[in-house]
Amino acid sequence: MTKKTMLAATLTHYRQNDLKLTQTSIPTIGQHDVLVKVRAASINPIDAKTMAGKMRFILSYKLPLIMGSDFAGEIVAVGSRVNKFKVGDAVYGRPRKSRIGTFADYFAINADEIALKPKNLSYTEAAAIPLVGLTSYQVLHDVMAIQPGQKVLIQAGAGGIGTFAIQLAKQLGAFVTTTTSAAHQQLVRDLGADQVIDYHQINFADVLNHYDAVFDTLGGQNLVQAFDIIKPGGHVVSISGMPTAKFAKMAGLPYWKQLVLSLASRQLMRRARQTKSHYEFLLMKPSGVELAKLTEMIEQKRLQPIIDRVFPFEAISEALAYSQQGHATGKIIVQMPI
Ligand SMILES: NC(=O)c1ccc[n+]([C@@H]2O[C@H](COP(=O)([O-])OP(=O)(O)OC[C@H]3O[C@@H](n4cnc5c(N)ncnc54)[C@H](OP(=O)(O)O)[C@@H]3O)[C@@H](O)[C@H]2O)c1
């Protein structure tokens, strides 16, 4: 490869509401890495949260930072110890938190964090999957261990997570209830939701009870109320609410942060004890192995990406602003120049 520099979308300071498009060096790869020509990347709410400095308590970054947490693209170089992938492979993935940076022409990633792109998806479609797909898989399969016939509430069914989680929960055999506004009711039903609650009209806690699991994507009062509908032994898992001391310990945060989160999550832990249920905060982890399972299910047409809008890379600020409105229907994608 003769090119030495690439275009990247960079955060230069926190509370910056825009990313700067800059020319920067193409990353070098380690022995276990691959270098990918990024073809498409997805916008995730964590982008705006990171830019606003809201993730700093649990994720600290050195700035300037190339943003972007998942991608689909083509391998252009492989490290000397990589044997599962080769130059020319079409792949997708979600990097570990310390090595984000997919909003760029090229991206270096550990080969354990990628999988072959589903053959029946374009790069643009495939970029919609890694972050929301792995999060949904880890919540519904790894933590909740959803069994056929169990009742699960998935909050915000029309969002990036919701549109994927509904499909996956159905694949696991669950009875799926979801919340959305009236405009998205048909979409979530088409994805497999058995029961749909218009959250503008009805409070889910007034009409649901005895649920095996609640997948909380909203946090706040919605998370507190999840314990009103959970049955003994059930799982409330949040990806948006208050992290717990257990999470802080597993994430290797210092003792004082474990203490802070222990205090901050005590209302939720108390509700879990009172209802004899389990509460966990989950921060998804990259996994090429789990992503390969999703590839298989997508190729079998058991799962599909739902895409709201596609923006060219130069319009990434517009894509971020659109995401921040909080009403995306499925995923928002940025396409890189070829
Ligand atoms: N911990 C982790 O590892 C992890 C991983 C991924 C995501 N997350 C977090 O999970 C959250 C959801 O992510 P996402 O990608 O799904 O976000 P998103 O795509 O931006 O979600 C937008 C959707 O939320 C719906 N919504 C907004 N308020 C709602 C409410 N009160 N009740 C029901 N639906 C509501 C909107 O539907 P309407 O237009 O119908 O209002 C819209 O479809 C974010 O906070 C994100 O940071 C965490």
The ligand as a Tripos MOL2 file, in Angstrom:
@<TRIPOS>MOLECULE
LIG
   48    52     1     0     0
SMALL
NO_CHARGES

@<TRIPOS>ATOM
      1 N1        -23.7870   -0.8520   27.5370 N.am      1 LIG1
      2 C1        -23.5940   -1.1770   26.2560 C.2       1 LIG1
      3 O1        -22.7280   -1.9990   25.9280 O.2       1 LIG1
      4 C2        -24.4380   -0.5270   25.1870 C.ar      1 LIG1
      5 C3        -24.3990   -1.0160   23.8760 C.ar      1 LIG1
      6 C4        -25.2300   -0.4290   22.9350 C.ar      1 LIG1
      7 C5        -26.0950    0.5960   23.2900 C.ar      1 LIG1
      8 N2        -26.0950    1.0620   24.5610 N.ar      1 LIG1
      9 C6        -27.0260    2.1340   24.9690 C.3       1 LIG1
     10 O2        -28.3590    1.6750   24.7570 O.3       1 LIG1
     11 C7        -29.1980    2.7680   24.4580 C.3       1 LIG1
     12 C8        -30.0240    2.4540   23.2140 C.3       1 LIG1
     13 O3        -29.1510    2.3600   22.1010 O.3       1 LIG1
     14 P1        -29.7460    2.3760   20.6260 P.3       1 LIG1
     15 O4        -28.6040    2.2130   19.6950 O.co2     1 LIG1
     16 O5        -30.8910    1.4470   20.5230 O.co2     1 LIG1
     17 O6        -30.3050    3.8900   20.5640 O.3       1 LIG1
     18 P2        -31.1430    4.5820   19.4270 P.3       1 LIG1
     19 O7        -31.1550    3.7540   18.1930 O.co2     1 LIG1
     20 O8        -30.6990    5.9920   19.3240 O.co2     1 LIG1
     21 O9        -32.6180    4.5810   20.0380 O.3       1 LIG1
     22 C9        -33.5790    5.3400   19.4040 C.3       1 LIG1
     23 C10       -34.9400    4.7300   19.6570 C.3       1 LIG1
     24 O10       -35.3180    4.8860   21.0100 O.3       1 LIG1
     25 C11       -36.7440    4.9620   21.0480 C.3       1 LIG1
     26 N3        -37.1640    5.5820   22.2950 N.ar      1 LIG1
     27 C12       -36.7510    6.7760   22.7940 C.ar      1 LIG1
     28 N4        -37.3460    6.9720   24.0030 N.ar      1 LIG1
     29 C13       -38.1390    5.8980   24.2480 C.ar      1 LIG1
     30 C14       -38.9910    5.5010   25.3320 C.ar      1 LIG1
     31 N5        -39.1430    6.2720   26.4050 N.pl3     1 LIG1
     32 N6        -39.6130    4.3290   25.2460 N.ar      1 LIG1
     33 C15       -39.4700    3.5240   24.1550 C.ar      1 LIG1
     34 N7        -38.6850    3.8380   23.1000 N.ar      1 LIG1
     35 C16       -38.0320    5.0120   23.1580 C.ar      1 LIG1
     36 C17       -37.0870    5.7660   19.8310 C.3       1 LIG1
     37 O11       -38.3540    5.3930   19.4060 O.3       1 LIG1
     38 P3        -39.4660    6.4890   19.0190 P.3       1 LIG1
     39 O12       -38.9080    7.2260   17.8410 O.co2     1 LIG1
     40 O13       -40.6420    5.6470   18.7480 O.co2     1 LIG1
     41 O14       -39.5780    7.3930   20.2230 O.co2     1 LIG1
     42 C18       -36.0130    5.3590   18.8120 C.3       1 LIG1
     43 O15       -36.4820    4.3950   17.9150 O.3       1 LIG1
     44 C19       -28.2650    3.9850   24.3330 C.3       1 LIG1
     45 O16       -28.2980    4.6860   25.5570 O.3       1 LIG1
     46 C20       -26.8990    3.3740   24.1270 C.3       1 LIG1
     47 O17       -25.8330    4.2030   24.5610 O.3       1 LIG1
     48 C21       -25.2790    0.5290   25.5060 C.ar      1 LIG1
@<TRIPOS>BOND
     1     1     2 1
     2     2     3 2
     3     2     4 1
     4     4     5 ar
     5     4    48 ar
     6     5     6 ar
     7     6     7 ar
     8     7     8 ar
     9     8     9 1
    10     8    48 ar
    11     9    10 1
    12     9    46 1
    13    10    11 1
    14    11    12 1
    15    11    44 1
    16    12    13 1
    17    13    14 1
    18    14    15 2
    19    14    16 1
    20    14    17 1
    21    17    18 1
    22    18    19 2
    23    18    20 1
    24    18    21 1
    25    21    22 1
    26    22    23 1
    27    23    24 1
    28    23    42 1
    29    24    25 1
    30    25    26 1
    31    25    36 1
    32    26    27 ar
    33    26    35 ar
    34    27    28 ar
    35    28    29 ar
    36    29    30 ar
    37    29    35 ar
    38    30    31 1
    39    30    32 ar
    40    32    33 ar
    41    33    34 ar
    42    34    35 ar
    43    36    37 1
    44    36    42 1
    45    37    38 1
    46    38    39 2
    47    38    40 1
    48    38    41 1
    49    42    43 1
    50    44    45 1
    51    44    46 1
    52    46    47 1
@<TRIPOS>SUBSTRUCTURE
     1 LIG1         1 GROUP 0 **** ****
